[in-house]
């Protein structure tokens, strides 16, 4: 059983350094191109099923990747548990240094050590997201059906989902935010799961930009 977990492509909110959370943003032109390149690189891999966050940017990424990889007939189901972290009253706010519209001290904690982040007003904590995303992955792995899945999700949600599988689970971000359209590939058998590739991209690495801290 193999599980390909992808972070969605770039959106206008990504590009301007704004928090998205549960708010819906479509991919921008660059995001669609990144998804297309990623899908073409996956030609030859048959996806038996696709599960996506219900948010538009994740579903659009999944559709583009499936079509470009030759899996256009594969259906997409949605699961609320793999939505992005809910940022409450901060959704849509800019957070880049020098442009921040939220509490900069709290955002520093968010990017330095999310496990200490108390949550945005009306939003979720890292523990909340870990709980729901890891439940999703655990149930998927327990199917042990030998199929190959594409899972489309978000940067924070991806890190939360895979946290127990990382060698150093105390480092939430694993050094950086997962790049747009990066893939983490899991192998699972008999209830055991491991990461066989992490944060892989199929486009020019010079195109990777952290819009939130740079």
C-alpha positions as CSV (number, residue, x, y, z in Angstrom):
1,X,0.0,0.0,0.0
2,X,1.4,3.4,-1.0
3,X,0.1,6.8,0.0
4,X,1.2,10.0,-1.9
5,X,0.5,13.0,0.2
6,X,0.7,16.4,-1.6
7,X,0.5,19.9,-0.4
8,X,-1.7,22.0,-2.6
9,X,-0.3,24.4,-5.3
10,X,0.3,28.1,-4.7
11,X,-2.6,30.5,-4.2
12,X,-2.8,34.3,-4.3
13,X,-3.0,34.2,-0.4
14,X,0.3,32.2,-0.4
15,X,1.9,34.7,-2.7
16,X,1.0,37.6,-0.5
17,X,1.9,35.9,2.8
18,X,-1.6,35.7,4.1
19,X,-3.1,33.0,6.4
20,X,-5.7,30.8,4.7
21,X,-6.9,28.3,7.2
22,X,-10.4,27.1,6.4
23,X,-11.0,30.0,4.0
24,X,-11.3,29.0,0.3
25,X,-8.8,30.2,-2.2
26,X,-8.4,28.9,-5.8
27,X,-4.9,28.1,-7.1
28,X,-3.2,31.0,-9.0
29,X,-1.6,30.4,-12.4
30,X,1.7,29.4,-10.8
31,X,-0.1,26.9,-8.5
32,X,-1.8,25.3,-11.5
33,X,1.5,25.0,-13.3
34,X,3.2,23.4,-10.3
35,X,0.4,20.9,-10.1
36,X,0.6,20.2,-13.8
37,X,4.4,19.6,-13.6
38,X,3.9,17.3,-10.6
39,X,1.2,15.3,-12.3
40,X,3.3,14.8,-15.4
41,X,6.1,13.5,-13.3
42,X,3.8,10.9,-11.8
43,X,2.8,9.4,-15.2
44,X,3.0,5.7,-14.9
45,X,1.7,5.6,-11.4
46,X,-1.9,4.3,-11.1
47,X,-3.9,5.9,-8.3
48,X,-6.7,3.7,-7.2
49,X,-8.3,6.4,-5.2
50,X,-7.9,10.0,-4.2
51,X,-8.9,11.7,-0.9
52,X,-8.7,15.5,-0.6
53,X,-9.4,18.2,1.9
54,X,-12.7,19.7,0.9
55,X,-11.1,23.1,0.4
56,X,-10.9,24.3,-3.2
57,X,-7.1,24.7,-3.4
58,X,-6.6,21.1,-2.4
59,X,-9.3,19.6,-4.6
60,X,-8.1,21.6,-7.6
61,X,-4.5,20.4,-7.0
62,X,-5.8,16.8,-6.9
63,X,-7.8,17.2,-10.1
64,X,-4.9,18.6,-12.0
65,X,-2.4,16.0,-10.8
66,X,-4.8,13.1,-11.6
67,X,-5.5,14.4,-15.1
68,X,-1.8,15.1,-15.9
69,X,-0.6,11.8,-14.5
70,X,-3.1,9.8,-16.6
71,X,-5.5,9.1,-13.8
72,X,-8.3,11.4,-14.9
73,X,-11.0,8.8,-14.3
74,X,-10.0,8.4,-10.6
75,X,-12.7,9.9,-8.4
76,X,-12.0,12.3,-5.5
77,X,-13.6,11.9,-2.1
78,X,-13.2,14.6,0.6
79,X,-12.5,14.3,4.3
80,X,-12.8,17.2,6.7
81,X,-10.1,15.8,8.9
82,X,-7.4,16.8,6.5
83,X,-8.3,20.5,6.2
84,X,-5.7,23.1,7.1
85,X,-5.4,24.4,10.6
86,X,-8.3,26.8,11.4
87,X,-6.9,30.2,12.1
88,X,-10.1,31.8,13.3
89,X,-10.1,35.6,13.3
90,X,-6.6,35.7,11.7
91,X,-7.7,34.1,8.4
92,X,-6.9,36.4,5.5
93,X,-4.4,38.4,7.5
94,X,-0.9,39.0,6.3
95,X,1.9,37.7,8.5
96,X,5.1,38.3,6.7
97,X,7.7,40.3,8.8
98,X,7.2,44.0,8.3
99,X,3.7,43.5,6.9
100,X,2.1,41.5,9.8
101,X,-1.5,42.2,10.6
102,X,-1.6,39.9,13.6
103,X,0.3,39.4,16.9
104,X,3.9,39.0,15.7
105,X,5.1,37.4,19.0
106,X,2.4,34.7,18.6
107,X,3.2,34.2,15.0
108,X,6.9,33.7,15.9
109,X,5.8,30.9,18.2
110,X,3.7,29.5,15.4
111,X,6.7,29.3,13.0
112,X,9.3,28.4,15.7
113,X,7.5,25.9,17.8
114,X,3.8,25.3,16.9
115,X,3.3,22.9,19.8
116,X,3.5,26.0,22.1
117,X,1.1,28.1,19.9
118,X,-2.1,28.8,21.8
119,X,-4.1,29.1,18.7
120,X,-5.4,32.2,16.9
121,X,-8.6,33.7,18.4
122,X,-11.4,31.3,17.5
123,X,-8.9,28.9,15.9
124,X,-7.2,25.5,16.5
125,X,-4.0,24.4,18.2
126,X,-1.4,22.1,16.8
127,X,-2.7,19.3,19.0
128,X,-6.2,19.8,17.5
129,X,-4.8,19.3,14.0
130,X,-2.6,16.4,15.0
131,X,-5.5,14.6,16.5
132,X,-7.8,14.8,13.4
133,X,-5.2,14.3,10.7
134,X,-3.5,11.4,12.5
135,X,-6.9,9.7,13.0
136,X,-7.4,10.0,9.2
137,X,-4.1,8.5,8.4
138,X,-4.4,5.7,10.9
139,X,-7.8,4.7,9.5
140,X,-6.4,4.8,6.0
141,X,-3.4,2.6,6.9
142,X,-5.7,0.1,8.7
143,X,-7.4,-0.6,5.4
144,X,-4.2,-2.5,4.4
145,X,-5.7,-3.0,0.9
146,X,-2.6,-2.8,-1.2
147,X,-4.0,0.2,-3.2
148,X,-2.2,3.4,-4.1
149,X,-3.8,6.6,-2.8
150,X,-3.3,10.3,-3.6
151,X,-4.1,12.5,-0.6
152,X,-4.3,16.3,-1.2
153,X,-3.9,18.4,1.9
154,X,-2.2,21.5,3.3
155,X,1.2,22.5,4.8
156,X,0.4,22.5,8.5
157,X,-2.0,19.6,8.2
158,X,0.6,17.5,6.4
159,X,3.2,18.1,9.0
160,X,0.7,17.3,11.8
161,X,-0.4,14.1,10.0
162,X,3.1,12.8,9.6
163,X,4.5,14.1,12.9
164,X,4.8,10.6,14.6
165,X,6.6,9.3,11.6
166,X,9.4,11.8,11.6
167,X,12.7,10.9,13.3
168,X,12.5,14.0,15.5
169,X,8.8,14.6,16.2
170,X,9.6,17.5,18.5
171,X,10.5,19.5,15.4
172,X,7.0,20.2,14.0
173,X,8.1,21.9,10.8
174,X,11.0,19.6,10.1
175,X,13.1,22.7,9.3
176,X,10.7,24.3,6.8
177,X,7.1,24.6,5.5
178,X,6.5,21.9,2.9
179,X,6.8,23.5,-0.6
180,X,3.7,23.9,-2.7
181,X,3.0,20.6,-4.6
182,X,5.7,18.8,-2.6
183,X,5.0,15.1,-2.1
184,X,5.6,12.8,0.9
185,X,5.3,9.2,0.0
186,X,4.4,6.5,2.5
187,X,4.6,2.7,2.3
188,X,2.2,0.8,4.6
189,X,1.8,-2.9,5.2
190,X,0.3,-4.9,8.1
191,X,-0.5,-1.7,9.9
192,X,3.1,-0.5,9.8
193,X,3.8,2.7,7.9
194,X,7.0,4.6,7.0
195,X,8.0,7.6,5.0
196,X,10.0,6.6,1.9
197,X,10.2,10.1,0.4
198,X,9.7,13.4,2.0
199,X,8.9,16.9,0.6
200,X,9.9,15.8,-3.0
201,X,9.3,18.4,-5.7
202,X,9.4,17.9,-9.4
203,X,10.0,21.5,-10.5
204,X,13.1,23.8,-10.3
205,X,14.1,24.1,-6.6
206,X,14.9,27.8,-7.2
207,X,11.1,28.3,-7.5
208,X,10.5,27.3,-3.9
209,X,9.7,30.4,-1.8
210,X,8.6,30.6,1.8
211,X,6.1,33.4,1.4
212,X,5.5,33.7,5.2
213,X,8.9,34.2,6.8
214,X,11.0,35.6,4.0
